[in-house]
Amino acid sequence: MSITDLKFDIDRHSKTPMWLQIRNEIINCLYLDELRPGQLIPNEKTLVELFNVSIGTIRKAIGVLEKEGILIRKQGLGTFVFQHDKNSFLFEYFHFALNGSDEKKSPNVELISFTTKKSNKSESKALKIPEGTNIYHIYNKLGLNKKFYIVDKIVISHAKFPSLTEEIFRNRTNTIYNLYQNKFNIFITNCSEKIKAISSNEKISNLLNIELNSPILKIDRIGHTYHNEIIELRTSYVHTSDIEYIQSQNSMFGE
């Protein structure tokens, strides 16, 4: 079913502003797969008719969704649902470049391990699943110029990705978030990160071929989907001997 086939009932007497109601309705369309990543959304005139509101209200709702990174406007083409790909990964999620370089390049990635485990207390609390639920533990190494600087530990629920296998994960042709999006219809809408300086333990030291207790960065990232549901727990261990952190922003991802 297309979004243009749906009927929307905007409550003009609600304390929730109409633009926010429209924003929430569009999020629901994405959640229910009535809009797909990469899809062109209806033009402003059509949206005005669908929601029976002014064009100013539509523009406010669409503008907020653009700032949230849910929609992206392409000059001369229209407004599209944002889609994860290698370019968006470099822009929003991979923040490292070789020392002295302002240019971020796609890292080379090597799968270390892919296992199914039972969730512990902290994992269960974060993912809002019962303790002892099946989860995947995935370890990757990421590097630049054929040298590895980063180890990623990824934790996701088996129930969200029931048909995921090591072969599917290893043989993906795009980013991990693109795999979530295109094969499992799970779209990472936003992430939160915490960064802390720590010393490398034995496992990380061996994987990155560095001395035990070397100074590294520990980055904890939580990946959310629509309605702020937590989908992924990711911890990155970064040895910054030859790389540095670079962050840039674009207005479509917020101010």
N, C-alpha and C positions, 0 to 999 in steps of 0.2 A: 504494500500500500504506500502511495506517495503522500508526502506532507500536504499536498494540495487537495487530497481526498478527505482529509480530516476536518473535524469541526472543533473549534476552540471557543471556550466560554470565558471571556475575560470579565472578572468581577469589578465593575466600576465603583463599587461601594466598599471594596476591601481596603484595609489599611496598607496592604502590600501595593506599591506603585504598579501601574499597568505595565510599564516597561520591564519591571522585574518579573511580573507574571509571564510576559511573553518570553523573556530570557529563559525562565524555568520550563516553559512549554517546549521550547526548542531543544533544551537539554534532554527533556523526556523523549523527544523524537529521536535523538541520537541514542539514548539508552535503549529504546525499543527497536532500534535498527530501521527506523523509518527515514532516517538520514544516515548516510554512510561517509566515512572519511574520504576526502577527495571530491565529494559530490557538490555540484553547484546548487546553492539554495535559491528559492524563488526571488524574483526581483522585488524592489520596494513596493511597487504598485500592487503586485499580487499579495504580498504580506499585509498590506493595508486592508485589502479585501478579506483575507483570511481571518484576521484578528479584529476587524472592524474598529480600528483605532486610527489616529492621525499619523501622518508620515514622520512627524517629529518623534512620536513614541516609538515607532519602528526603528528609527535611526539610533535612538538612545539604547535600545535593547541590543541591536546589532553591534553598536560601538563597544558596549561592555563585553560582548562575546569575543570580539576581536582582541580587546585588551587582555582577556583571559586566555588567549591562545586557542580558543575553540574554533573560531572562524578566521579566515584570512582573505583580505580583499586583493584581487589581482586587477591592475589597471587595464581597463578596456575589455575585461572578460567577465567580471562579476565577483561575487563573494562565495567562497567555497568552505566546506568543512576542512579543517586542518588535517593533514595526513603526515604520519611519521615516515621519514625516509632518511637517507644518509646525510642530506643537507641539513635537515632539521636537527639531527643528532649532533652534528658539529656545532650548530649555532647554539642550541639550548642545553645540551647535556655533556658534551666533551669539552673540558675547559683547559686543556693542556697543549703546550707547544714546546718545541726545543728552545733552549735558552737563547735569547737574543733574536728570536723570530716572533713576529706578530701574526704569522699565518698558521692557522690550525689546519692540520691534515688528518685524514681518516686514519685511525690506528690500525695496525695489524693485530688480529685477535686470535688467540689459541685457546681452545677448550681444554681445561685441565681435568675436570671430573663432573659427572652428572649422576646424582644419586637420589634415591627416594628414602626419606627418613620420617620419623615421628616428631611432630612439633613439640618443642619444649615450652615452658611456661611463658617466657618472654615473647617467643615467636607467635604463640597462640593468642596472647593478649593483643599484640600489634595487628595481627591479621584477623582478629575477632573470630577465631575458630576454636573448637574444643581442644584441650591439651591432648596430645597423642594422635592428632589427625595427620594423615599422610601429606607430606610437603616435598618439594624438590629443593635440593641444595645443588647449586651450580657454581663452579669456579671457572673463571676465565683469566687469562693474562692478556694485557694490552700493551702495545709498544709502538715506538716510532723508530724508523731507520733500523729495523731488524733487532732492536734491543728492547727488552721488556722492562717497564717501569711501574706497572699497575697490576694489582691482583683484585679482581672483583668477586665477591661472594654474593650470590643472588638466591633469595628465598621466596618461593611462590607456592600457593596452595595447589595441591593435586586436583581438587574439586573444580577449580577455575580453568585448569588446563588438562582435562582428563586424558586426552589422546597425545599429549606431548611425549616424545621419546628423545633419547640422546641423538638418534639419527636425524630427526626433524630439526632439532636445535643446532646440531653441528652443520647441517647442509643448508641452512637458511641462506638466502641470497641478498638479504638486506639486514637492517638493524633488528635487535631483539624486540624493541617496541613495535616495529613494523610487523614482526611475526605475531606478536600478541594481537595486533589490530586486524591483520588480514586472515589469519587462520582461526583465531578464537573469538573474534569480534569483541575484544577487550581493548579499549582505547585509553592510554595514559594521558590524562588531561593536565596534570600538574604534579610537581615534585617538591618536596622540602628536603633541605640538606643541613647537616651539622658537620663542622670540620674541627678536628682536634689533632694536635701534634702528639705522637706516641713513639715508642721504640719498637722495632720489629721483633716479633717472636721467631721461634725456630722455623715454623712452617713458612711464613712469609719471607724470611731471610733466604731459605733454600729455594723457593720459587723464583725470587728475583735475583738470586745469586749475589746477595749482599751480606755484609757481616751481621752477626747477631747483635741486636739492640741498636741497629742503625736508626737515625731519626727519620721518620716517615710521617705522612699525613694519613689520618683515618677519616674518611668521609662516609657518613651514614645518610643514605637517601631513602626516602619513602615515596613510592609512586602511587598516585591516586587515579581513580577513574571517575566517571560521573557520580554526582551526589557525594563526592569526597570519600568514596569507598577505597580502602587501602588494598592494593593488588600486589605490590612487590616491596620487599625489603632488600636493599642492596648496600653492601659495605665495600668501599674501595680503599685499598692500601697502596699509597703512592710514594715511591722513592723519587725525590725531586733533584737528584744530583745533576741531571742534564736537561730537565724540563721545568717549566714554570707554569703557574696558574694564570689563565687569561679569561676574563669575563667581559662580554659586551652585551648591550641590551638594545632591543628594538621596540618601538612603541606598541607593536601588536601583541607583545607579551606583557604589557603593563607599564606602569610609570615608576 
